[in-house]
Amino acid sequence: MNVLNSIKRPTLLLDRRKCLNNIEKMVKKAADHGLRFRPHFKTHQSVEIGRWFNDLGVRSITVSSLSMAEYFARAGWQDITVAFPVNVREMDAINRLAGRIQLNLLVESSQVTDFLAAKLNSKVNLFIKIDTGLHRTGLEPAATDEVDRILDVVQKSPLLSFSGFLTHSGHTYRAKSVAEIKDIHTDAVRQLSALKEKYRARFPHLIVSIGDTPSCSLVDDFSSVDEIRPGNFVFYDVMQWQLGSCTLDQVAVALACPVVAKHEQRGELVLYGGAIHLSKERLILQDGRICYGVMVELKEDGWEIPSKIQPLTGLSQEHGILNVDKESMQKIAVGDLVGILPVHSCLTAHLMKGYLTFDGQTIDHLNARTNFLQT
């Protein structure tokens, strides 16, 4: 069966073998370092892919929203961290989930912690979010007065339990080298270790949890870390390749795009595949070209990466402009399919809302489309 023959519009292909290899590698790394592995499921958002983790012994997960937590709780996951600051307007969903599973929430203020203490109906575990350099959310590591206020509320509440300190060093995505990624990791762990040491006597079981894919992929020193929460590694993408976190051969998803026009004089192919499929995440390649994705040659059982990088250089809502060499221009015809490795697989997966494997299986997604293949 050649699944490519069934594709009429942009379709997100999943290479099951590459995906499983990525999962197995990270599971092994966590085990080798004695770390609790709590993968972030916001990248794939799929019950079926979640089962692949479960088959390898993973029992605890991370999500980015309460709706995602409910989706995976319905599939049987019982230990879920919502790695997003508590939204007090969703208290009904918090209570609904906390009554069914072990729910772990993030706080960064005593005000929100007070609100939880007053409104909870069931027990929850709390992490205090620490800003170790991304400057998006979290307390500054030096804000120990507010940490103390949060912990005072926790200790007075029969329904709150303190789990530890959590960070996401997302500024690794702005790093210019592998060495810089490792330095960011070392600095984040240093900051969290100081907090762990300060509060360990009061809370002997507190843990330190980190989560970015570049660090978890590249670092070998996890001293003082208890838990890792990477997510993007399940698929990887062109951004991770540019950072040095993976090879292009490890990227496990590719958007299959029909070719709708050719402009030989400009060396460009026009694809049916635009911003609503890939997002507008972009990179600048070493030669200065804009890159919204990288072309691969689709085969019956996967794809091949050309020896020369051929980037998607233009993107509008439905159109993609692919810059190709003369050989590819001659070989590819209007009506053919080309594959595009996404710059950011998390956003592409969220936009496409489903996957097609090379053995013909349609893989579910939290927001799955009912007409995924439009056959």
Secondary structure as a PSIPRED ss2 file (coil, helix, strand):
# PSIPRED VFORMAT (PSIPRED V4.0)

   1 M C   1.000  0.000  0.000
   2 N C   1.000  0.000  0.000
   3 V H   0.000  1.000  0.000
   4 L H   0.000  1.000  0.000
   5 N H   0.000  1.000  0.000
   6 S H   0.000  1.000  0.000
   7 I C   1.000  0.000  0.000
   8 K C   1.000  0.000  0.000
   9 R C   1.000  0.000  0.000
  10 P C   1.000  0.000  0.000
  11 T E   0.000  0.000  1.000
  12 L E   0.000  0.000  1.000
  13 L E   0.000  0.000  1.000
  14 L E   0.000  0.000  1.000
  15 D C   1.000  0.000  0.000
  16 R H   0.000  1.000  0.000
  17 R H   0.000  1.000  0.000
  18 K H   0.000  1.000  0.000
  19 C H   0.000  1.000  0.000
  20 L H   0.000  1.000  0.000
  21 N H   0.000  1.000  0.000
  22 N H   0.000  1.000  0.000
  23 I H   0.000  1.000  0.000
  24 E H   0.000  1.000  0.000
  25 K H   0.000  1.000  0.000
  26 M H   0.000  1.000  0.000
  27 V H   0.000  1.000  0.000
  28 K H   0.000  1.000  0.000
  29 K H   0.000  1.000  0.000
  30 A H   0.000  1.000  0.000
  31 A H   0.000  1.000  0.000
  32 D H   0.000  1.000  0.000
  33 H C   1.000  0.000  0.000
  34 G C   1.000  0.000  0.000
  35 L C   1.000  0.000  0.000
  36 R E   0.000  0.000  1.000
  37 F E   0.000  0.000  1.000
  38 R C   1.000  0.000  0.000
  39 P C   1.000  0.000  0.000
  40 H E   0.000  0.000  1.000
  41 F C   1.000  0.000  0.000
  42 K C   1.000  0.000  0.000
  43 T C   1.000  0.000  0.000
  44 H C   1.000  0.000  0.000
  45 Q C   1.000  0.000  0.000
  46 S C   1.000  0.000  0.000
  47 V H   0.000  1.000  0.000
  48 E H   0.000  1.000  0.000
  49 I H   0.000  1.000  0.000
  50 G H   0.000  1.000  0.000
  51 R H   0.000  1.000  0.000
  52 W H   0.000  1.000  0.000
  53 F H   0.000  1.000  0.000
  54 N H   0.000  1.000  0.000
  55 D H   0.000  1.000  0.000
  56 L C   1.000  0.000  0.000
  57 G C   1.000  0.000  0.000
  58 V C   1.000  0.000  0.000
  59 R C   1.000  0.000  0.000
  60 S C   1.000  0.000  0.000
  61 I E   0.000  0.000  1.000
  62 T E   0.000  0.000  1.000
  63 V E   0.000  0.000  1.000
  64 S C   1.000  0.000  0.000
  65 S C   1.000  0.000  0.000
  66 L H   0.000  1.000  0.000
  67 S H   0.000  1.000  0.000
  68 M H   0.000  1.000  0.000
  69 A H   0.000  1.000  0.000
  70 E H   0.000  1.000  0.000
  71 Y H   0.000  1.000  0.000
  72 F H   0.000  1.000  0.000
  73 A H   0.000  1.000  0.000
  74 R H   0.000  1.000  0.000
  75 A C   1.000  0.000  0.000
  76 G C   1.000  0.000  0.000
  77 W C   1.000  0.000  0.000
  78 Q C   1.000  0.000  0.000
  79 D E   0.000  0.000  1.000
  80 I E   0.000  0.000  1.000
  81 T E   0.000  0.000  1.000
  82 V E   0.000  0.000  1.000
  83 A E   0.000  0.000  1.000
  84 F E   0.000  0.000  1.000
  85 P E   0.000  0.000  1.000
  86 V C   1.000  0.000  0.000
  87 N C   1.000  0.000  0.000
  88 V H   0.000  1.000  0.000
  89 R H   0.000  1.000  0.000
  90 E H   0.000  1.000  0.000
  91 M H   0.000  1.000  0.000
  92 D H   0.000  1.000  0.000
  93 A H   0.000  1.000  0.000
  94 I H   0.000  1.000  0.000
  95 N H   0.000  1.000  0.000
  96 R H   0.000  1.000  0.000
  97 L H   0.000  1.000  0.000
  98 A H   0.000  1.000  0.000
  99 G C   1.000  0.000  0.000
 100 R C   1.000  0.000  0.000
 101 I C   1.000  0.000  0.000
 102 Q E   0.000  0.000  1.000
 103 L E   0.000  0.000  1.000
 104 N E   0.000  0.000  1.000
 105 L E   0.000  0.000  1.000
 106 L E   0.000  0.000  1.000
 107 V E   0.000  0.000  1.000
 108 E C   1.000  0.000  0.000
 109 S C   1.000  0.000  0.000
 110 S H   0.000  1.000  0.000
 111 Q H   0.000  1.000  0.000
 112 V H   0.000  1.000  0.000
 113 T H   0.000  1.000  0.000
 114 D H   0.000  1.000  0.000
 115 F H   0.000  1.000  0.000
 116 L H   0.000  1.000  0.000
 117 A H   0.000  1.000  0.000
 118 A H   0.000  1.000  0.000
 119 K H   0.000  1.000  0.000
 120 L C   1.000  0.000  0.000
 121 N C   1.000  0.000  0.000
 122 S C   1.000  0.000  0.000
 123 K C   1.000  0.000  0.000
 124 V E   0.000  0.000  1.000
 125 N E   0.000  0.000  1.000
 126 L E   0.000  0.000  1.000
 127 F E   0.000  0.000  1.000
 128 I E   0.000  0.000  1.000
 129 K E   0.000  0.000  1.000
 130 I E   0.000  0.000  1.000
 131 D C   1.000  0.000  0.000
 132 T C   1.000  0.000  0.000
 133 G C   1.000  0.000  0.000
 134 L C   1.000  0.000  0.000
 135 H C   1.000  0.000  0.000
 136 R C   1.000  0.000  0.000
 137 T C   1.000  0.000  0.000
 138 G C   1.000  0.000  0.000
 139 L E   0.000  0.000  1.000
 140 E C   1.000  0.000  0.000
 141 P C   1.000  0.000  0.000
 142 A C   1.000  0.000  0.000
 143 A C   1.000  0.000  0.000
 144 T H   0.000  1.000  0.000
 145 D H   0.000  1.000  0.000
 146 E H   0.000  1.000  0.000
 147 V H   0.000  1.000  0.000
 148 D H   0.000  1.000  0.000
 149 R H   0.000  1.000  0.000
 150 I H   0.000  1.000  0.000
 151 L H   0.000  1.000  0.000
 152 D H   0.000  1.000  0.000
 153 V H   0.000  1.000  0.000
 154 V H   0.000  1.000  0.000
 155 Q H   0.000  1.000  0.000
 156 K H   0.000  1.000  0.000
 157 S C   1.000  0.000  0.000
 158 P C   1.000  0.000  0.000
 159 L C   1.000  0.000  0.000
 160 L E   0.000  0.000  1.000
 161 S E   0.000  0.000  1.000
 162 F E   0.000  0.000  1.000
 163 S E   0.000  0.000  1.000
 164 G E   0.000  0.000  1.000
 165 F E   0.000  0.000  1.000
 166 L E   0.000  0.000  1.000
 167 T C   1.000  0.000  0.000
 168 H C   1.000  0.000  0.000
 169 S C   1.000  0.000  0.000
 170 G H   0.000  1.000  0.000
 171 H H   0.000  1.000  0.000
 172 T H   0.000  1.000  0.000
 173 Y H   0.000  1.000  0.000
 174 R H   0.000  1.000  0.000
 175 A C   1.000  0.000  0.000
 176 K C   1.000  0.000  0.000
 177 S C   1.000  0.000  0.000
 178 V H   0.000  1.000  0.000
 179 A H   0.000  1.000  0.000
 180 E H   0.000  1.000  0.000
 181 I H   0.000  1.000  0.000
 182 K H   0.000  1.000  0.000
 183 D H   0.000  1.000  0.000
 184 I H   0.000  1.000  0.000
 185 H H   0.000  1.000  0.000
 186 T H   0.000  1.000  0.000
 187 D H   0.000  1.000  0.000
 188 A H   0.000  1.000  0.000
 189 V H   0.000  1.000  0.000
 190 R H   0.000  1.000  0.000
 191 Q H   0.000  1.000  0.000
 192 L H   0.000  1.000  0.000
 193 S H   0.000  1.000  0.000
 194 A H   0.000  1.000  0.000
 195 L H   0.000  1.000  0.000
 196 K H   0.000  1.000  0.000
 197 E H   0.000  1.000  0.000
 198 K H   0.000  1.000  0.000
 199 Y H   0.000  1.000  0.000
 200 R C   1.000  0.000  0.000
 201 A C   1.000  0.000  0.000
 202 R C   1.000  0.000  0.000
 203 F C   1.000  0.000  0.000
 204 P C   1.000  0.000  0.000
 205 H C   1.000  0.000  0.000
 206 L C   1.000  0.000  0.000
 207 I E   0.000  0.000  1.000
 208 V E   0.000  0.000  1.000
 209 S E   0.000  0.000  1.000
 210 I E   0.000  0.000  1.000
 211 G C   1.000  0.000  0.000
 212 D C   1.000  0.000  0.000
 213 T H   0.000  1.000  0.000
 214 P H   0.000  1.000  0.000
 215 S H   0.000  1.000  0.000
 216 C H   0.000  1.000  0.000
 217 S H   0.000  1.000  0.000
 218 L H   0.000  1.000  0.000
 219 V C   1.000  0.000  0.000
 220 D C   1.000  0.000  0.000
 221 D C   1.000  0.000  0.000
 222 F C   1.000  0.000  0.000
 223 S C   1.000  0.000  0.000
 224 S C   1.000  0.000  0.000
 225 V C   1.000  0.000  0.000
 226 D C   1.000  0.000  0.000
 227 E E   0.000  0.000  1.000
 228 I E   0.000  0.000  1.000
 229 R C   1.000  0.000  0.000
 230 P C   1.000  0.000  0.000
 231 G C   1.000  0.000  0.000
 232 N H   0.000  1.000  0.000
 233 F H   0.000  1.000  0.000
 234 V H   0.000  1.000  0.000
 235 F C   1.000  0.000  0.000
 236 Y C   1.000  0.000  0.000
 237 D C   1.000  0.000  0.000
 238 V H   0.000  1.000  0.000
 239 M H   0.000  1.000  0.000
 240 Q H   0.000  1.000  0.000
 241 W H   0.000  1.000  0.000
 242 Q H   0.000  1.000  0.000
 243 L H   0.000  1.000  0.000
 244 G C   1.000  0.000  0.000
 245 S C   1.000  0.000  0.000
 246 C C   1.000  0.000  0.000
 247 T C   1.000  0.000  0.000
 248 L H   0.000  1.000  0.000
 249 D H   0.000  1.000  0.000
 250 Q H   0.000  1.000  0.000
 251 V C   1.000  0.000  0.000
 252 A C   1.000  0.000  0.000
 253 V E   0.000  0.000  1.000
 254 A E   0.000  0.000  1.000
 255 L E   0.000  0.000  1.000
 256 A E   0.000  0.000  1.000
 257 C E   0.000  0.000  1.000
 258 P E   0.000  0.000  1.000
 259 V E   0.000  0.000  1.000
 260 V E   0.000  0.000  1.000
 261 A E   0.000  0.000  1.000
 262 K E   0.000  0.000  1.000
 263 H E   0.000  0.000  1.000
 264 E H   0.000  1.000  0.000
 265 Q H   0.000  1.000  0.000
 266 R H   0.000  1.000  0.000
 267 G C   1.000  0.000  0.000
 268 E E   0.000  0.000  1.000
 269 L E   0.000  0.000  1.000
 270 V E   0.000  0.000  1.000
 271 L E   0.000  0.000  1.000
 272 Y E   0.000  0.000  1.000
 273 G C   1.000  0.000  0.000
 274 G C   1.000  0.000  0.000
 275 A H   0.000  1.000  0.000
 276 I H   0.000  1.000  0.000
 277 H H   0.000  1.000  0.000
 278 L H   0.000  1.000  0.000
 279 S C   1.000  0.000  0.000
 280 K C   1.000  0.000  0.000
 281 E C   1.000  0.000  0.000
 282 R C   1.000  0.000  0.000
 283 L E   0.000  0.000  1.000
 284 I E   0.000  0.000  1.000
 285 L C   1.000  0.000  0.000
 286 Q C   1.000  0.000  0.000
 287 D C   1.000  0.000  0.000
 288 G C   1.000  0.000  0.000
 289 R C   1.000  0.000  0.000
 290 I E   0.000  0.000  1.000
 291 C E   0.000  0.000  1.000
 292 Y C   1.000  0.000  0.000
 293 G E   0.000  0.000  1.000
 294 V E   0.000  0.000  1.000
 295 M E   0.000  0.000  1.000
 296 V E   0.000  0.000  1.000
 297 E E   0.000  0.000  1.000
 298 L E   0.000  0.000  1.000
 299 K E   0.000  0.000  1.000
 300 E C   1.000  0.000  0.000
 301 D C   1.000  0.000  0.000
 302 G E   0.000  0.000  1.000
 303 W E   0.000  0.000  1.000
 304 E E   0.000  0.000  1.000
 305 I C   1.000  0.000  0.000
 306 P C   1.000  0.000  0.000
 307 S C   1.000  0.000  0.000
 308 K C   1.000  0.000  0.000
 309 I C   1.000  0.000  0.000
 310 Q C   1.000  0.000  0.000
 311 P E   0.000  0.000  1.000
 312 L E   0.000  0.000  1.000
 313 T E   0.000  0.000  1.000
 314 G E   0.000  0.000  1.000
 315 L E   0.000  0.000  1.000
 316 S C   1.000  0.000  0.000
 317 Q C   1.000  0.000  0.000
 318 E C   1.000  0.000  0.000
 319 H E   0.000  0.000  1.000
 320 G E   0.000  0.000  1.000
 321 I E   0.000  0.000  1.000
 322 L E   0.000  0.000  1.000
 323 N E   0.000  0.000  1.000
 324 V C   1.000  0.000  0.000
 325 D C   1.000  0.000  0.000
 326 K H   0.000  1.000  0.000
 327 E H   0.000  1.000  0.000
 328 S H   0.000  1.000  0.000
 329 M H   0.000  1.000  0.000
 330 Q H   0.000  1.000  0.000
 331 K H   0.000  1.000  0.000
 332 I C   1.000  0.000  0.000
 333 A C   1.000  0.000  0.000
 334 V C   1.000  0.000  0.000
 335 G C   1.000  0.000  0.000
 336 D C   1.000  0.000  0.000
 337 L E   0.000  0.000  1.000
 338 V E   0.000  0.000  1.000
 339 G E   0.000  0.000  1.000
 340 I E   0.000  0.000  1.000
 341 L E   0.000  0.000  1.000
 342 P E   0.000  0.000  1.000
 343 V C   1.000  0.000  0.000
 344 H C   1.000  0.000  0.000
 345 S H   0.000  1.000  0.000
 346 C H   0.000  1.000  0.000
 347 L H   0.000  1.000  0.000
 348 T H   0.000  1.000  0.000
 349 A H   0.000  1.000  0.000
 350 H H   0.000  1.000  0.000
 351 L H   0.000  1.000  0.000
 352 M H   0.000  1.000  0.000
 353 K C   1.000  0.000  0.000
 354 G C   1.000  0.000  0.000
 355 Y E   0.000  0.000  1.000
 356 L E   0.000  0.000  1.000
 357 T E   0.000  0.000  1.000
 358 F C   1.000  0.000  0.000
 359 D C   1.000  0.000  0.000
 360 G C   1.000  0.000  0.000
 361 Q C   1.000  0.000  0.000
 362 T E   0.000  0.000  1.000
 363 I E   0.000  0.000  1.000
 364 D C   1.000  0.000  0.000
 365 H C   1.000  0.000  0.000
 366 L C   1.000  0.000  0.000
 367 N C   1.000  0.000  0.000
 368 A C   1.000  0.000  0.000
 369 R C   1.000  0.000  0.000
 370 T C   1.000  0.000  0.000
 371 N C   1.000  0.000  0.000
 372 F C   1.000  0.000  0.000
 373 L C   1.000  0.000  0.000
 374 Q C   1.000  0.000  0.000
 375 T C   1.000  0.000  0.000
